[in-house]
Amino acid sequence: MSLFHSELPFNGKAWVGVLLGGLFFLLSPSNLFGLTGDLTNDPAKVIEKYLSLDQRGARLEAGTSEVLKPYIAWTEEPAWGQVVVISNYTVTQDVTQWEIFSYLEAVIPVTFQILGFMQWETATFLADSRTEELFIRIRAVENRWRIVDPLFPPHVGRKRLINFVRQALLNETNEARIETLQRLKESLERAG
């Protein structure tokens, strides 16, 4: 007898429907892109996901910043005059170091290893190696964890910024601007 014989509770078409439904679930955007801000998730993991995307340059261009919207409560990103260049960051996992206001709101410390600052207007890198600690407030908003405060400038990894400047060099035709971008790229390379 065939596996899809009529004795089974589903016929062949029903099995195909079940398989397609299962594939749709497995390949749905929330499963493909990993962590969401669902309240069943650890709020520190939500902050980690946001910072991971930020470190990879998600806020460098308007079109790529859309991927961050599920993690933040604000609707508009200001025009930042600078980018903080980082080598690494650490989200505090120890709950005893968090400031917990309720089961729906907390402040979680994050430590950044800063290499310096890249100024947009002048396309220059200012080296300033130091450690920075931010206290990120996360709250339940519409049944999802959202970062509500502080609104801080992009914290982007040095390697990502170097690649960003390389791409800008490939697209640039103005000789003076090419020289400026080349100096910026070299400054970023020396920072590491």
C-alpha positions as CSV (number, residue, x, y, z in Angstrom):
1,M,0.0,0.0,0.0
2,S,1.0,3.6,-0.7
3,L,1.9,5.9,2.1
4,F,-0.8,8.3,0.9
5,H,-3.5,5.6,0.8
6,S,-7.0,6.7,1.6
7,E,-6.9,5.0,5.0
8,L,-4.8,7.9,6.3
9,P,-6.6,10.9,7.8
10,F,-5.2,13.2,5.1
11,N,-5.2,12.7,1.4
12,G,-2.1,13.6,-0.8
13,K,-3.2,17.2,-1.4
14,A,-3.7,17.8,2.3
15,W,-0.1,16.5,3.0
16,V,1.2,18.9,0.4
17,G,-0.7,21.7,2.2
18,V,0.7,20.7,5.5
19,L,4.3,20.6,4.1
20,L,3.9,24.0,2.4
21,G,2.5,25.5,5.6
22,G,5.4,24.1,7.6
23,L,7.9,25.5,5.1
24,F,6.1,28.9,5.3
25,F,6.5,28.8,9.1
26,L,10.1,27.8,9.0
27,L,11.0,30.4,6.3
28,S,8.9,33.2,7.7
29,P,10.8,36.5,8.3
30,S,10.8,36.2,12.1
31,N,12.5,32.8,11.8
32,L,14.8,33.8,9.0
33,F,16.1,37.0,10.7
34,G,16.2,35.5,14.2
35,L,15.4,37.5,17.3
36,T,12.4,39.7,17.5
37,G,11.4,42.0,20.3
38,D,8.7,39.6,21.6
39,L,8.3,39.9,25.4
40,T,9.2,36.2,25.8
41,N,12.7,37.0,24.7
42,D,15.5,38.2,27.0
43,P,15.6,42.1,26.9
44,A,19.4,42.0,26.9
45,K,19.3,39.8,23.7
46,V,17.1,42.4,22.1
47,I,19.6,45.1,22.9
48,E,22.4,42.8,21.6
49,K,20.6,42.3,18.3
50,Y,20.1,46.1,17.8
51,L,23.8,46.8,18.6
52,S,24.9,44.1,16.3
53,L,23.0,45.6,13.4
54,D,24.3,49.1,14.4
55,Q,27.9,47.8,14.5
56,R,27.4,46.4,11.0
57,G,26.3,49.9,9.8
58,A,22.6,49.6,9.7
59,R,22.3,53.3,10.5
60,L,24.8,54.5,7.9
61,E,22.2,54.9,5.2
62,A,18.5,55.7,5.4
63,G,17.4,52.6,3.5
64,T,19.2,50.2,5.7
65,S,18.0,51.7,9.0
66,E,14.5,50.1,8.5
67,V,15.9,46.8,9.8
68,L,16.3,48.5,13.3
69,K,12.6,49.6,13.6
70,P,11.5,46.5,15.5
71,Y,14.0,47.2,18.3
72,I,13.3,50.9,19.0
73,A,10.5,53.1,20.2
74,W,11.4,56.3,18.4
75,T,10.1,56.8,14.9
76,E,12.7,59.2,13.4
77,E,16.4,59.1,13.6
78,P,18.1,62.5,13.8
79,A,20.8,63.4,11.3
80,W,24.0,62.7,13.2
81,G,27.1,64.7,12.5
82,Q,29.3,61.9,13.6
83,V,29.7,58.2,13.9
84,V,31.3,56.6,16.9
85,V,33.9,54.1,15.7
86,I,34.0,51.0,17.9
87,S,36.0,47.8,18.2
88,N,33.6,46.0,20.4
89,Y,30.7,46.3,22.9
90,T,29.4,44.2,25.8
91,V,25.8,44.0,27.0
92,T,25.6,43.2,30.7
93,Q,24.0,39.9,31.2
94,D,24.1,39.9,35.0
95,V,20.6,40.9,36.0
96,T,21.8,42.1,39.4
97,Q,23.6,45.0,37.6
98,W,20.4,46.0,35.8
99,E,18.1,48.7,37.2
100,I,14.7,47.0,37.0
101,F,11.6,49.2,37.3
102,S,9.0,46.4,36.7
103,Y,8.7,43.2,34.7
104,L,8.1,45.5,31.7
105,E,10.9,48.0,32.0
106,A,14.6,48.0,32.9
107,V,17.9,49.8,32.3
108,I,20.7,47.6,31.1
109,P,24.4,48.7,31.1
110,V,26.3,48.4,27.8
111,T,30.1,49.0,27.5
112,F,31.7,50.1,24.3
113,Q,35.4,50.0,23.3
114,I,35.6,53.3,21.3
115,L,38.4,53.9,18.8
116,G,37.3,57.5,17.9
117,F,34.8,59.5,16.0
118,M,34.2,59.9,12.3
119,Q,32.9,63.4,11.3
120,W,30.5,63.3,8.4
121,E,30.9,66.9,7.2
122,T,34.7,66.9,7.0
123,A,35.1,63.2,6.3
124,T,37.7,63.0,9.0
125,F,38.5,60.5,11.8
126,L,39.4,61.7,15.3
127,A,41.2,59.1,17.3
128,D,40.0,58.9,20.9
129,S,40.5,55.5,22.3
130,R,38.4,54.9,25.5
131,T,35.7,52.9,27.1
132,E,32.1,54.3,27.2
133,E,29.2,53.0,29.3
134,L,25.7,53.6,28.2
135,F,22.6,52.8,30.2
136,I,20.0,51.6,27.8
137,R,16.3,51.7,28.9
138,I,14.2,49.0,27.4
139,R,10.4,48.8,27.9
140,A,7.5,46.8,26.7
141,V,5.8,48.8,24.0
142,E,2.9,47.2,22.1
143,N,3.8,43.7,23.5
144,R,7.4,44.0,22.3
145,W,10.7,45.0,23.9
146,R,11.8,48.3,22.5
147,I,14.8,50.5,23.3
148,V,13.3,53.8,24.5
149,D,16.3,55.7,25.7
150,P,18.9,57.1,25.1
151,L,18.9,58.1,21.5
152,F,22.6,57.8,20.7
153,P,24.7,58.2,17.5
154,P,25.6,55.2,15.4
155,H,28.2,53.0,17.0
156,V,29.8,51.3,13.9
157,G,32.7,48.8,13.7
158,R,35.9,50.1,12.2
159,K,36.1,47.4,9.6
160,R,32.5,48.2,8.4
161,L,33.4,51.9,8.1
162,I,36.5,51.1,6.1
163,N,34.3,49.1,3.7
164,F,31.8,51.9,3.6
165,V,34.5,54.5,2.7
166,R,35.9,52.1,0.1
167,Q,32.5,51.9,-1.6
168,A,32.2,55.7,-1.5
169,L,35.6,55.9,-3.2
170,L,34.4,53.6,-6.0
171,N,31.4,55.9,-6.6
172,E,33.2,59.2,-6.3
173,T,34.3,61.2,-9.3
174,N,35.4,64.5,-7.7
175,E,39.2,64.4,-7.3
176,A,39.3,66.5,-4.1
177,R,36.6,64.3,-2.5
178,I,38.5,61.2,-3.6
179,E,41.7,62.5,-1.8
180,T,39.6,63.3,1.4
181,L,38.0,59.8,1.4
182,Q,41.4,58.2,0.8
183,R,42.8,60.0,3.9
184,L,39.8,59.0,5.9
185,K,40.2,55.3,4.9
186,E,43.9,55.4,5.9
187,S,43.1,57.0,9.2
188,L,40.5,54.3,9.9
189,E,43.0,51.6,8.9
190,R,45.6,53.0,11.3
191,A,43.1,53.1,14.2
192,G,42.9,49.3,14.5
